[in-house]
Amino acid sequence: MQTLQTTSLRVVDNKLWILDQQALPQQKNWLPADNTEALVGHIHALRVRGAPLIGLSASLLLALLAEHGMTRDALGQALDVLRAARPTAVNLMNNLDRMKQALTQPDFAAALGAEALRLVQEDRELCERIARAGSELVAPGSRLLTHCNTGGLATAGVGTALGVIARAHEEGKVANVWVDETRPLLQGGRLTAWELGELAVPYQLITDSMAASLMAQGQVDAVWVGADRIAANGDVANKIGTYSLAVLAKFHNVPFYVAAPQTTLDPACPNGAAIPIEQRSAAEVTGVAGSFGAVQWAPEDARVYNPAFDVTPAALISGWVLDSGVVTPEDVANGRFAG
């Protein structure tokens, strides 16, 4: 396979490397992901994260394994293992469906390689379309609030919600970005703050619990978030804490936008209640660990509830910004996502 570079993925000498997002921003470490077990471990540990990027990394690995001589049957087994790595992120399922089809071709190694590269290029292009469509919704002088990380670290391109913000900044329309730290794994504090700094976008980091106060003071003009899955009725699964922001935005009359690729749509999923929600380790809540070490602040035997995602009902969403354009609440009411 040809040499490939995105913000978070590299293919060099027919080997896949991932940028360790758990080490950012203190360290910029590239780790090998040259077998199924390694990549699944990176996904579970969130060293690879972001729904689009998870799907692309799995697709690239399958293509490279095929180039290295793995049999069709073994590739099918690897595909099934990768599919189960992150159940909420439907991009992974959609990408692997396409790779599974490529696997049926007579020259499956060539077909898998071509399909994986096609998926990467499509992601780059759709990110640009999302950024263009979303930036039209940003008014000059906007103070925007975002949650988790939705930039180039999570995609092959400029990102989804963060791509919109970056494009709006280029157009001179962003006065400030409020960055939720995004408990418990601090993707906002570690990743989004770092990306906005790299892009020279003005931002201020806040704890998740500060968003309500800012909205009450009239300091937030719109909320922009991404999505891991969009159900047929417009309900959205995204990083835990997104639903809280949507409720707050509704109460304070602040527009709440979701930016995501069409690969995030799941017409077969009727509503948010049908979306599987991943439960994660208690250790993520009872303390913190990273390149700086580990700290435990809760009792060792504390019982913990730690869902990775929550579901925001369609009724709380002002618009869904896809690579195909902006979808309005009226569109969704008329079955736009239902297929």
C-alpha positions as CSV (number, residue, x, y, z in Angstrom):
1,M,0.0,0.0,0.0
2,Q,1.1,3.5,-0.7
3,T,2.5,5.7,2.1
4,L,-0.4,7.5,3.8
5,Q,-0.5,10.3,6.5
6,T,-3.4,11.8,8.4
7,T,-3.2,13.6,11.7
8,S,-3.6,10.3,13.7
9,L,-2.8,7.5,11.2
10,R,0.3,6.6,9.2
11,V,1.0,3.8,6.7
12,V,4.7,3.5,6.2
13,D,6.5,0.5,4.5
14,N,3.2,-1.4,4.6
15,K,2.8,-1.0,8.3
16,L,0.0,0.9,10.2
17,W,1.0,3.3,12.9
18,I,-1.4,5.3,15.2
19,L,-0.8,8.5,17.2
20,D,-1.4,7.6,20.8
21,Q,-4.2,10.0,21.8
22,Q,-3.9,9.0,25.4
23,A,-0.4,10.5,25.6
24,L,-1.4,13.9,24.1
25,P,-0.7,16.7,24.6
26,Q,2.3,16.0,26.7
27,Q,3.8,13.4,24.3
28,K,3.4,12.7,20.6
29,N,4.0,8.9,20.3
30,W,3.4,6.8,17.2
31,L,2.6,3.2,18.0
32,P,2.5,0.2,15.7
33,A,-0.9,-1.4,15.0
34,D,0.2,-4.3,12.9
35,N,-2.2,-7.0,14.0
36,T,-5.9,-7.3,15.0
37,E,-5.1,-7.7,18.7
38,A,-2.9,-4.6,18.8
39,L,-5.5,-2.4,17.1
40,V,-8.4,-3.7,19.2
41,G,-6.3,-2.9,22.3
42,H,-5.6,0.6,21.0
43,I,-9.3,1.1,20.4
44,H,-10.4,-0.1,23.8
45,A,-7.7,2.1,25.5
46,L,-8.8,5.1,23.4
47,R,-5.4,5.5,21.9
48,V,-7.4,5.3,18.7
49,R,-10.7,7.1,19.0
50,G,-13.3,9.1,17.1
51,A,-15.9,7.2,15.2
52,P,-14.6,7.9,11.7
53,L,-11.0,7.2,12.6
54,I,-11.8,3.9,14.3
55,G,-13.5,2.7,11.1
56,L,-10.6,3.9,8.9
57,S,-7.9,2.3,11.1
58,A,-9.7,-1.1,11.0
59,S,-10.1,-0.8,7.2
60,L,-6.5,0.0,6.7
61,L,-5.3,-2.8,8.9
62,L,-7.4,-5.4,7.0
63,A,-5.9,-4.2,3.7
64,L,-2.4,-4.4,5.1
65,L,-3.0,-7.9,6.5
66,A,-4.2,-9.0,3.1
67,E,-1.1,-7.5,1.5
68,H,1.0,-9.5,4.0
69,G,-0.6,-12.7,2.8
70,M,-3.4,-13.4,5.3
71,T,-6.0,-15.8,3.9
72,R,-9.5,-14.9,3.0
73,D,-10.9,-16.9,5.9
74,A,-8.5,-15.4,8.4
75,L,-9.3,-11.9,7.2
76,G,-13.0,-12.6,7.7
77,Q,-12.3,-13.6,11.3
78,A,-10.2,-10.5,11.8
79,L,-13.0,-8.4,10.4
80,D,-15.5,-9.8,12.9
81,V,-13.2,-9.2,15.8
82,L,-12.6,-5.6,14.7
83,R,-16.4,-5.0,14.3
84,A,-16.9,-5.8,17.9
85,A,-14.2,-3.4,19.2
86,R,-16.5,-0.4,19.6
87,P,-20.2,-1.3,19.4
88,T,-21.6,2.3,19.5
89,A,-19.6,3.7,16.6
90,V,-21.6,2.8,13.5
91,N,-18.9,4.2,11.2
92,L,-16.9,1.1,12.1
93,M,-19.7,-1.2,11.0
94,N,-20.3,0.7,7.7
95,N,-16.7,0.7,6.8
96,L,-16.3,-2.9,7.5
97,D,-19.4,-3.8,5.5
98,R,-17.6,-2.3,2.5
99,M,-14.4,-4.1,3.3
100,K,-16.4,-7.4,3.7
101,Q,-17.8,-6.8,0.2
102,A,-14.2,-6.3,-1.1
103,L,-13.2,-9.5,0.5
104,T,-15.5,-11.4,-1.8
105,Q,-13.6,-10.3,-4.9
106,P,-11.3,-12.7,-6.8
107,D,-8.2,-10.5,-6.1
108,F,-9.4,-9.7,-2.6
109,A,-6.0,-8.2,-1.5
110,A,-6.1,-5.6,-4.2
111,A,-9.8,-4.9,-3.7
112,L,-9.3,-4.4,0.1
113,G,-6.4,-2.1,-0.5
114,A,-8.3,0.0,-3.0
115,E,-11.4,0.2,-0.8
116,A,-9.4,1.2,2.3
117,L,-7.7,4.1,0.5
118,R,-11.1,5.1,-1.0
119,L,-12.6,5.3,2.5
120,V,-9.8,7.5,3.6
121,Q,-10.2,9.9,0.6
122,E,-13.9,9.9,1.1
123,D,-13.5,10.9,4.7
124,R,-11.2,13.8,3.8
125,E,-13.7,15.1,1.2
126,L,-16.8,14.7,3.4
127,C,-15.1,16.6,6.3
128,E,-14.5,19.5,3.9
129,R,-18.2,19.4,2.9
130,I,-19.3,19.3,6.5
131,A,-17.0,22.3,7.3
132,R,-18.4,24.3,4.4
133,A,-22.1,23.6,5.2
134,G,-21.7,24.1,8.9
135,S,-19.7,27.4,8.7
136,E,-22.7,29.0,7.0
137,L,-24.6,28.5,10.2
138,V,-22.0,30.4,12.3
139,A,-22.7,34.1,12.7
140,P,-19.9,36.6,12.9
141,G,-18.5,37.1,16.4
142,S,-19.8,33.8,17.6
143,R,-18.9,32.3,21.0
144,L,-19.2,28.5,20.4
145,L,-19.2,25.6,22.8
146,T,-18.0,22.1,22.0
147,H,-17.7,18.8,23.7
148,C,-15.2,15.9,23.4
149,N,-13.0,16.0,20.3
150,T,-14.2,16.1,16.7
151,G,-11.2,17.4,14.8
152,G,-8.4,16.0,12.6
153,L,-7.4,13.6,15.5
154,A,-10.8,11.8,15.1
155,T,-11.0,11.8,11.3
156,A,-8.8,11.6,8.2
157,G,-9.7,15.2,7.3
158,V,-10.3,18.5,9.1
159,G,-12.9,17.0,11.4
160,T,-16.6,17.3,11.9
161,A,-17.8,19.8,14.5
162,L,-14.3,21.0,15.0
163,G,-13.8,21.2,11.3
164,V,-16.9,23.6,11.2
165,I,-15.3,25.7,13.9
166,A,-12.0,25.8,12.2
167,R,-13.6,26.9,8.9
168,A,-15.7,29.5,10.6
169,H,-12.5,30.8,12.3
170,E,-10.8,31.1,8.9
171,E,-13.7,33.2,7.8
172,G,-13.3,35.5,10.8
173,K,-16.5,34.5,12.5
174,V,-15.3,32.9,15.8
175,A,-14.7,35.2,18.8
176,N,-14.1,32.4,21.2
177,V,-14.6,28.6,21.7
178,W,-15.6,27.2,25.1
179,V,-14.0,23.8,25.3
180,D,-15.6,21.3,27.7
181,E,-12.9,19.3,29.5
182,T,-15.1,16.2,28.8
183,R,-15.0,14.0,31.8
184,P,-14.0,11.3,32.6
185,L,-11.2,11.0,30.0
186,L,-10.7,14.7,29.3
187,Q,-10.7,14.5,25.5
188,G,-11.7,18.1,25.4
189,G,-9.0,19.3,27.7
190,R,-6.3,17.1,26.2
191,L,-7.2,16.9,22.5
192,T,-9.5,19.7,21.5
193,A,-7.6,22.4,23.4
194,W,-4.4,21.1,21.7
195,E,-5.9,21.1,18.2
196,L,-7.4,24.6,18.6
197,G,-4.1,25.8,19.8
198,E,-2.4,24.3,16.8
199,L,-5.0,26.1,14.6
200,A,-4.6,29.4,16.4
201,V,-8.3,29.4,17.2
202,P,-9.1,31.4,20.4
203,Y,-10.4,29.1,23.1
204,Q,-11.0,28.8,26.8
205,L,-11.1,25.5,28.6
206,I,-13.9,24.9,31.1
207,T,-15.1,22.0,33.3
208,D,-18.2,20.3,32.1
209,S,-20.3,21.8,34.9
210,M,-19.5,25.4,33.9
211,A,-21.5,25.3,30.7
212,A,-24.9,26.1,32.4
213,S,-23.5,29.2,34.0
214,L,-22.0,30.4,30.7
215,M,-25.3,29.9,28.9
216,A,-27.2,31.7,31.7
217,Q,-24.9,34.7,31.2
218,G,-25.5,34.8,27.5
219,Q,-21.9,33.8,26.8
220,V,-22.7,30.9,24.4
221,D,-24.1,31.5,20.9
222,A,-24.2,27.9,19.7
223,V,-23.2,24.4,20.7
224,W,-21.4,22.2,18.2
225,V,-20.9,18.5,18.8
226,G,-20.2,15.3,16.8
227,A,-22.0,11.9,16.7
228,D,-21.1,8.2,17.0
229,R,-24.5,7.1,15.7
230,I,-27.6,8.8,14.4
231,A,-30.8,6.8,14.6
232,A,-33.6,6.8,12.0
233,N,-35.7,9.3,14.1
234,G,-32.7,11.7,14.5
235,D,-31.7,10.7,18.0
236,V,-27.9,11.0,18.4
237,A,-25.5,9.0,20.5
238,N,-22.4,10.9,21.4
239,K,-19.8,11.2,24.1
240,I,-21.3,11.2,27.6
241,G,-22.3,14.7,28.6
242,T,-23.7,15.7,25.2
243,Y,-27.3,15.2,26.4
244,S,-26.8,17.5,29.3
245,L,-25.6,20.2,26.9
246,A,-28.6,19.8,24.7
247,V,-31.0,20.1,27.6
248,L,-29.2,23.3,28.8
249,A,-29.1,24.7,25.3
250,K,-32.9,24.2,24.8
251,F,-33.6,25.9,28.1
252,H,-31.4,28.9,27.3
253,N,-32.6,29.1,23.6
254,V,-29.1,28.3,22.3
255,P,-28.9,26.5,19.0
256,F,-27.5,23.0,19.3
257,Y,-25.9,21.5,16.2
258,V,-24.6,18.0,15.4
259,A,-22.0,17.6,12.7
260,A,-21.3,14.1,11.3
261,P,-20.8,12.2,8.1
262,Q,-23.5,10.2,6.5
263,T,-21.7,7.1,7.5
264,T,-22.9,7.9,11.1
265,L,-26.5,7.4,10.0
266,D,-28.1,4.1,11.0
267,P,-31.5,3.8,9.3
268,A,-31.9,0.3,10.7
269,C,-31.8,1.8,14.2
270,P,-35.3,3.1,15.0
271,N,-34.4,5.5,17.9
272,G,-31.9,6.2,20.5
273,A,-33.2,3.5,22.9
274,A,-32.0,0.9,20.4
275,I,-28.4,2.2,20.3
276,P,-25.9,0.0,22.2
277,I,-24.1,2.0,24.8
278,E,-20.6,0.9,25.8
279,Q,-19.9,0.6,29.5
280,R,-16.3,1.3,30.4
281,S,-13.9,0.7,33.3
282,A,-14.6,2.0,36.8
283,A,-10.9,3.1,36.9
284,E,-11.7,5.9,34.5
285,V,-14.0,7.5,37.1
286,T,-12.2,6.7,40.4
287,G,-9.0,8.3,39.3
288,V,-7.0,9.4,36.3
289,A,-4.0,8.0,34.4
290,G,-1.9,9.3,31.5
291,S,1.6,10.1,30.4
292,F,2.0,11.9,33.7
293,G,1.3,8.8,35.8
294,A,-1.8,7.7,37.7
295,V,-3.8,9.2,40.6
296,Q,-6.6,7.5,42.6
297,W,-9.1,9.8,44.4
298,A,-12.1,7.6,45.1
299,P,-12.3,4.7,47.5
300,E,-10.9,1.5,46.1
301,D,-14.2,-0.3,46.4
302,A,-16.4,2.6,45.1
303,R,-19.2,1.3,42.8
304,V,-19.1,3.1,39.4
305,Y,-21.5,3.7,36.5
306,N,-19.5,4.7,33.5
307,P,-21.3,4.8,30.1
308,A,-19.1,6.0,27.3
309,F,-22.0,7.7,25.5
310,D,-25.4,9.2,26.1
311,V,-28.3,9.8,23.7
312,T,-29.7,13.2,22.7
313,P,-33.3,13.1,21.5
314,A,-34.0,14.7,18.1
315,A,-36.4,17.2,19.7
316,L,-33.4,19.0,21.3
317,I,-31.3,19.3,18.1
318,S,-31.4,22.4,15.9
319,G,-29.8,20.9,12.9
320,W,-27.8,17.9,11.7
321,V,-24.9,19.0,9.5
322,L,-23.9,16.2,7.2
323,D,-21.6,16.0,4.2
324,S,-24.8,16.0,2.1
325,G,-25.9,19.3,3.6
326,V,-27.9,20.6,6.6
327,V,-30.9,18.5,7.8
328,T,-33.5,20.5,9.7
329,P,-35.9,19.2,12.4
330,E,-38.7,19.4,9.7
331,D,-36.7,17.1,7.5
332,V,-36.3,14.6,10.3
333,A,-40.0,14.8,11.1
334,N,-40.6,13.9,7.5
335,G,-38.4,10.8,7.8
336,R,-35.2,12.1,6.3
337,F,-33.0,9.6,8.3
338,A,-35.4,6.7,7.9
339,G,-34.0,5.6,4.5
